[in-house]
Amino acid sequence: MADFQLLFSPASADDFDRLLKAWRFWLVITVLGGLFGSIVYGLLPPAYRARATVQVDFNLEEAYTPTSDKQAFYYLEREVRKLQALAFSDAVLQAVANEIGGVSATELRNGVLMLSQPGEAEWKFYAEDRDPQRAQALASAWARAFTAEVKEAAVASKVLQAFHAEIQAGCGQGCAELEARLTELEARAQGISPYVEVGLLQVDRPPVSRKVSLATYLLAGALMGWAGGGLAILLVSRRKG
């Protein structure tokens, strides 16, 4: 109890003076903390993270004619959410699992695969694994499966759009056949805009590195040593006082 009272007692000018006088001890503890961080990094290294890149273009000028910037923003937000959902859909993740093997779609969805910077332009597809080559394979397979699924959905949407236009224009006896295919096309289109375009930018041997760098471990260990050393100096000094 006495230690806690010393720890939470108000700071004073003497405390600052004690810290300055014990700078050598403080420096040593900080260095040892950084060394401890490097040891932890060596014994328990973080997983590798690979990054594949896909170009996404919504072609807003063709797909939509907004009357205000706000409407354009909401349109893009809605389309981005659709593609995000597609990236983590059962069809895409199962394609990745089938290609790589040894992993299920559920496992991929729960922390192995991560999507960054969704919007227009470059989408980053991240994959984590203890094996750097497997992390690269996962990221590459995910980007390819996503791109293929989006292209297929966009083509289905274009056909669906043409069918709707033909039905509205009056298709006579052929309407029954067209309407029979609408359900199938709607399922394939998945609500994806027919104007969206995707392309693979960096999927062959994508860049890979540790999820957390050695510098981060060193800094974290040094900060812990620095903070712990300061508290130790104050507690020891106050006890003596």
C-alpha positions in Angstrom: 0.0 0.0 0.0 2.9 2.3 0.8 4.4 1.8 -2.7 1.1 2.8 -4.3 0.9 5.9 -2.1 4.4 6.9 -3.2 3.6 6.2 -6.8 0.5 8.4 -6.9 1.7 11.2 -4.6 2.0 14.6 -6.2 5.1 15.3 -8.3 7.7 17.8 -7.0 10.8 19.6 -8.2 12.9 17.1 -6.2 11.5 14.3 -8.4 12.7 16.0 -11.5 16.1 16.5 -10.0 16.3 12.8 -9.0 15.5 11.8 -12.6 18.2 14.0 -14.0 20.8 12.8 -11.5 20.0 9.2 -12.4 20.3 9.7 -16.1 22.9 7.0 -16.5 20.7 4.4 -15.0 17.8 5.6 -17.0 19.8 5.4 -20.2 20.9 1.9 -19.5 17.4 0.7 -18.7 16.1 2.3 -21.9 18.8 0.5 -23.9 18.1 -2.8 -22.2 14.4 -2.3 -23.0 15.2 -1.9 -26.7 17.4 -5.0 -26.5 14.6 -6.9 -24.9 12.3 -5.8 -27.7 14.7 -7.2 -30.3 15.0 -10.5 -28.4 11.2 -10.8 -28.4 11.2 -10.1 -32.2 13.8 -12.8 -32.7 12.0 -15.4 -30.6 8.4 -14.6 -31.5 8.6 -12.8 -34.9 5.4 -11.4 -36.3 3.7 -12.9 -39.4 4.5 -11.8 -42.9 2.1 -9.5 -44.8 1.9 -9.4 -48.6 0.1 -6.7 -50.6 -1.5 -7.1 -54.0 -2.9 -4.1 -55.9 -6.0 -3.8 -58.1 -7.1 -0.8 -60.0 -10.8 0.1 -59.6 -12.5 2.6 -61.8 -16.3 3.3 -61.3 -16.5 5.5 -64.5 -18.8 7.9 -62.7 -19.2 10.2 -65.7 -20.8 7.3 -67.6 -22.6 5.5 -64.8 -24.3 8.4 -63.1 -25.2 12.0 -63.6 -25.5 13.6 -60.1 -27.1 16.9 -59.6 -24.8 17.7 -56.6 -21.5 16.6 -55.2 -23.3 15.1 -52.2 -25.2 12.8 -54.5 -22.0 11.7 -56.3 -20.4 11.0 -52.9 -23.3 8.7 -51.8 -23.3 6.9 -55.1 -19.6 6.1 -54.9 -20.0 5.1 -51.2 -22.8 2.7 -52.2 -20.8 1.2 -55.0 -17.7 0.8 -52.9 -19.7 -1.1 -50.2 -20.9 -3.5 -52.9 -17.4 -4.2 -54.0 -16.2 -4.6 -50.4 -18.9 -7.1 -49.8 -18.0 -8.9 -53.0 -14.3 -9.1 -52.0 -15.3 -11.0 -48.8 -18.1 -13.0 -50.4 -18.2 -16.8 -50.2 -17.6 -17.1 -53.9 -14.4 -15.1 -53.9 -13.0 -16.5 -50.7 -13.8 -20.1 -51.6 -12.0 -19.6 -54.9 -8.9 -18.5 -52.9 -9.2 -21.4 -50.5 -9.5 -23.9 -53.4 -6.4 -22.4 -55.1 -4.1 -22.2 -52.1 -5.4 -25.1 -50.0 -5.1 -25.8 -46.3 -7.4 -22.9 -45.3 -11.1 -22.3 -45.3 -13.1 -19.3 -46.4 -14.0 -18.7 -42.8 -10.4 -18.6 -41.7 -9.6 -16.2 -44.6 -12.4 -13.9 -43.5 -11.3 -13.9 -39.9 -8.0 -12.0 -39.9 -6.0 -13.6 -42.7 -7.1 -11.3 -45.5 -7.5 -7.5 -45.1 -8.7 -4.8 -47.5 -7.3 -1.3 -47.5 -8.0 2.0 -49.2 -11.3 1.0 -50.8 -12.5 3.7 -53.1 -11.7 4.7 -56.6 -8.2 4.0 -57.9 -5.9 1.5 -56.2 -7.2 -1.1 -53.8 -4.8 -2.9 -51.5 -5.3 -6.6 -50.9 -3.3 -7.8 -47.8 -2.7 -11.4 -46.7 -0.9 -12.6 -43.6 0.9 -15.8 -43.0 4.0 -17.2 -41.2 5.4 -18.2 -44.6 6.2 -15.2 -46.8 5.7 -17.2 -50.1 2.3 -18.4 -48.9 1.3 -14.8 -47.9 2.2 -13.7 -51.4 0.2 -16.5 -52.9 -2.8 -15.7 -50.7 -2.7 -12.0 -51.6 -2.3 -12.7 -55.3 -5.1 -15.3 -55.4 -7.4 -13.0 -53.6 -6.8 -10.1 -56.0 -7.3 -12.4 -59.0 -10.5 -13.9 -57.7 -11.9 -10.5 -56.8 -11.1 -9.1 -60.3 -12.6 -12.1 -62.1 -15.8 -11.9 -60.0 -16.2 -8.2 -60.6 -15.7 -8.5 -64.3 -18.2 -11.4 -64.5 -20.7 -9.4 -62.5 -20.2 -6.3 -64.7 -20.8 -8.3 -67.8 -23.9 -9.8 -66.4 -25.1 -6.3 -65.4 -24.6 -5.1 -69.0 -26.6 -7.9 -70.4 -29.3 -7.4 -67.7 -29.4 -3.7 -68.6 -29.8 -4.6 -72.3 -32.6 -7.1 -71.5 -34.5 -4.5 -69.5 -34.2 -2.0 -72.3 -35.4 -4.6 -74.8 -38.4 -5.5 -72.7 -39.4 -1.9 -72.1 -39.2 -1.3 -75.9 -41.5 -4.2 -76.5 -40.0 -7.6 -77.4 -43.2 -9.4 -78.5 -43.1 -13.2 -78.2 -39.4 -13.1 -77.1 -40.2 -11.3 -73.8 -41.0 -14.6 -72.0 -37.6 -16.0 -72.8 -35.9 -12.7 -71.7 -37.8 -12.6 -68.5 -36.9 -16.2 -67.7 -33.2 -15.2 -67.8 -33.6 -12.1 -65.6 -33.4 -14.0 -62.3 -30.2 -15.8 -63.4 -28.6 -12.5 -64.6 -29.6 -10.6 -61.4 -27.9 -13.3 -59.3 -24.7 -13.1 -61.4 -24.7 -9.3 -61.5 -24.9 -9.0 -57.7 -25.9 -5.4 -58.0 -22.5 -4.4 -59.5 -22.6 -1.5 -61.9 -22.0 -2.4 -65.5 -19.7 0.5 -65.9 -17.2 -0.5 -63.2 -13.8 -1.6 -64.5 -11.0 -3.4 -62.6 -7.5 -4.4 -63.5 -4.6 -6.2 -61.9 -1.7 -3.8 -61.1 0.6 -5.8 -58.8 -0.2 -9.5 -58.2 2.8 -11.4 -59.5 5.1 -11.9 -56.5 3.6 -8.9 -54.6 5.7 -7.1 -52.0 5.9 -8.9 -48.7 7.4 -7.9 -45.3 6.9 -8.5 -41.6 3.6 -7.4 -40.3 5.4 -5.4 -37.6 9.0 -4.2 -38.2 12.0 -4.7 -35.9 12.1 -0.9 -35.4 8.7 -1.0 -33.8 9.8 -3.7 -31.3 12.9 -1.8 -30.5 10.9 1.4 -29.9 8.3 -0.3 -27.8 10.9 -2.0 -25.7 12.9 1.2 -25.3 9.8 3.2 -24.2 8.8 0.5 -21.7 12.3 0.6 -20.3 12.3 4.4 -20.2 9.0 4.5 -18.4 9.8 1.6 -16.1 13.2 3.1 -15.3 11.7 6.5 -14.4 9.1 4.9 -12.1 11.9 2.8 -10.4 14.0 5.9 -9.8 11.1 7.8 -8.3 10.0 4.9 -6.0 13.5 4.1 -4.8 14.3 7.8 -4.2 11.1 8.4 -2.3 11.6 5.4 -0.2 15.0 6.6 0.8 13.6 10.1 1.4 
